[in-house]
Every structure is written in structure tokens, then in C-alpha cells.
Amino acid sequence: MTVARAIGLAGAVTRLVVEAEMETGVTPRDLARRAMRTARTILHVHGVDVRTEGPPPHGACIVVANHLSYIDPLIVASVAPCIAIAKGETRGWPLIGRGLKALGVIFVQRGDPYSGAAAIRSAWRALRAGATVLNFPEGTTTDGSELAPFRRGIFGLALLAGVPLVPARVTYDDHRVPWVGAEPFAPHYWRLAGVSRVRARVHFGDAMTAHAAERAGELAGRAREAIARL
């Protein structure tokens, strides 16, 4: 099972990369729809069932969610076409990095102000084109026992762009899904790919708009409270 799923993942990403290299004039909304198709394929290959609560977002908005695992973006994208913001290290992962680039993923190097500013500009362009942007403001994965503090950058973008925020909470029925600590990606993936079936749930909350004169930190606090309640 594990080998077959790894082969399926490699095949899906390879097809994605080839498709991307052949296309021209792709818009951010096209990339978001491609992300949905790809996410559904990969989750199906790996036996991951996704259930939703609340209406999935669409159009120009920012989805902010808790972060447990590298499959979180697939879970959200499978039900809501979006362009994700991901840590810069993933761009260098063999094959997977090329696949993420083909999906229009916006990479940000943690601790690098220039990279952060470039990511915000890319996200703003996607929003202006009518695409949904996905961000995990904790900035790293956790075991899900509690939400880590939220980084403020994406909330400043929401204020500048004047788009709504949609809080979301991702949960799994298997404690082996969260990817925390210093364990490398490959052994964790190999172990997780051996799990016969995983059930995931993503709960979308009500869209939030900024209050008059609200600051990014205040908006981040409200979003964190909303996700905690989901």
C-alpha cells in the first residue's frame, strides 16, 4: 500500500508539472482550480476522506486555518480552490517542490523580511485577480492541543486589500497525521502512507471583515478566537 501510494503521488505531481510547463496565460484563479483537482487526486490515492462544515469560501478572500500537517493545504484546497502560502523550504523538496510551484504556491522564507514582503505582494496580486488565498498564521505545525500565536502579516494584507477573512479549523481522526518536532518529511510520509484510511474535517466559520481603524494584531486576535471556537 505504501509503495503504491508513493508511486501514485509521484505520478500525480509529474503530470502536474508537465501540464504546467505546457500551458501559457494561466491566471491565479486557474491555478486555484488546478490546486483543487490535484488535491482531490492525491487525497484519493492516499485514502483520505474529507468532510466539511460551513460554506466553503470562494472568490477574493483569505482563508486562515490552524496547521497540523503538510496535508492541511490539500484538505482545504480539495473543497475550496485556493492559492496557498507555504514555507520556503518546501520549494527545495525533490519533485514536490516543482509541483507546488506549478500550483502557484507562494513561498515565504521564515525570518526573512524581504521574502515576507514579496509573498505579501504575490498574495495581493492573487486577491486582485479574484482568487482565494490560504494561509496558516501559526507559521508552523502543532499537535493540535492549542493554537500557537498568530503572525500578523496576512492580517495586514487583509486590511490593505479590503477582503474578508474566513476562519477554518482542520482536524483528523488519526493522531499520526500531525507532523511536529524535528522528524524529516520522508519517514513521516512513509509511515502515514501506510495508514489505510484517514478522515479529515475542515470547518469553515463565518467570513470576518475588519472593523474601522482595526490593526493587524487586533484582527489576528479575533481570527484566532474564531478558529478556537470552531
N, C-alpha and C positions, 0 to 999 in steps of 0.2 A: 504493500500500500504506500509506504513512504517513498520508495523509489519511483513508483508510478506517478505520484503527485508531484515530486520534484521534476520529473520529466514533463509533466503537464504544465507546470509553472514556467519552465524554460521555453517550452513551445509557445505558450501564450505571449510571453514577453518578446520572443524573437519575432513572432508575427506582428506584434505591435510596432516594434522598431522598424521592420520592413515597410509596413503600412505608412508609418510616419515619414519615412525617407522618400516615399513615392508621391506624397501629397504636397500641394502648394496652396497658399492662400487660406490656411486654416485659421479660424477665429477662436478666441477664448471660449466661446460657447460650444464650438465644435470639439475643442479639447475636453471640455467638461462632459459632453456626451460620450466621447471616446473613453473617458475615465469610467463612466458608468458601465459601458459594455465590457471593458476589461475587468473591472472589479467583479462583475457578476460571473464572468467566466472563471476567474481564479478562485473565487469563493466556492463555486460549484465543484470544481476539480478537487478542492480540499474538504468537501463535506461540511461547509459552514452554512447554516441556515440563519437568515436574518429576519427578524420581526421588528415592526415599527409601532410606536405610539406617537400620536400627534401628527399634524400635517407636515410632510416633508417640505422644506423651503424650495423656492425657485426664483430665478431672476437675480438681480443685483442685490446681494445681501452677504453678510459674513456669518458663517456658522462657527460658533466657538464650542468646543467639546472637551471633556476630560480625556486623559490619554493613558491607556493601559498597555497597548501593544502596537507593533508595526502593522497589524492588520486593521487597526481602527480606521485609517483613511479609506480602506476598501469597503468596510462596513457602511460608512456614511455615503461614499460615492455610489454604492450599489443601489441606493434608494433616492439619492439627490445628486444630480450631475453637478460636479464642482471641481475647482482647481485647488489643490492642497498646497499648503506651505509646509516644507519639511526641513529637517536639519541638514546642513551642508554635507556631512559625512556620507549620507546615503548616495550622493551623486557618484562617489567612487566605488560603490559596491559592484562587483562583477555582474554584468548583464542587467541586473536590476536597476542600476543607476541609469543606464541608457533607456530602460523602459520608463522610468519616472520622468526623464527629460522629454520623452515622446508624448507623455500625458500633460505636458505643460506645467509640471510641478515647479513651484517657486522655492528655490533653495536659499537657506539663510545659515550663515556660519555663526554659531553662538559666540558671543563676546566680541564680535567684530562690528563696530558701529557702521562702517561703510557697507558691509554686506546686509545689515539690517535695513539701512536706508534704501538700498537697491531692491530688496524684497518688498518693502512697502510701496515703492513706485510701481513694481510689476503687478502687485495686487490691485493697486488703484487702477491701472490700465485695464485689468480684467473686469473690475467692477464697472468701469465706464462702458465696457463693451457688453454689459448685461449678464455677466457670468457670476455664479456664486463662488465665493472663496471660503475655504475651510482652514481653520487654524486651531491649534491646541495650545492655549495660552499658558499652560503649566510649563511648557518648554521641555519637558522630559516625561518619560513614562513612570507610573507609580503602580503600586499593588491594588489600588482602588479603595483602600481603607479610609482615605481622606483626600481632599483636593489640596494640591500644592498651591502656593501663592501664584497669582496670575501676573504675567508680564504685560506691560501696558501698551506696547507698540501697536498692536492690532486695534486696540480701542481708540487710540489717537487717529488711526486711519478711518474708523467708523465715523468719528466726529467730523473729520475733514471732508470725507466723501458724502456724508449725509445719507448713509444707507442703514437699514435696520440690522440689528444683531439677532441671531436665532440661537438660543442656548440648546445644547444637546448633551445627552448622557449616554455613554456606551457601556453595556455590561455583557458579561459572558457567563455561561453556566458551568464553566470548567476553570479551575484555579490554575491550570497550566498555561493558559493563554497570556496573562501578563508577562511582559519582558522587562525585568528590572534588575538592578545590580550591574555587575561587570561582565555578565555572560555574553560571549560573542553571539552574533546573529546566527551563524550556521548551525551550531549544535542545538540552539533553542528551536530553530525552524525544523530541524531534522526530527526532533522529539515531538513537536507539535503536529507535524505532518503525519505522524503515526496514530494520532487520535482519530477514531472512526467518524465521530460526529461532534460538531460544536454548534451550540445555539447562541446566537448573539441577538441583542436587542438594542435598538437606538431609539431613545425617547426625545422627541423634539418639543421644546417648550414654545410658548408664545413669543412672537417677534418683539424685540425691545427697540425703542427709539431713545435717543439721548434727550435729556432734559435741557432746558435753556441754561446756558453757561456751565453745563456739567463738564468736569475734567475727565481725562482719560482714566485716572486712577479710581475715580468715583464710579465711572461706567464699568470698569473692570470688577469692582466690588459687587455691583448689582448683578452682573452676569455670573459671577462666582456663586452668589447666593441662589440665583435661579437654577443653576446646574445642580447645586447641592440639594435642592428641593425635589428635583426630578426623580 
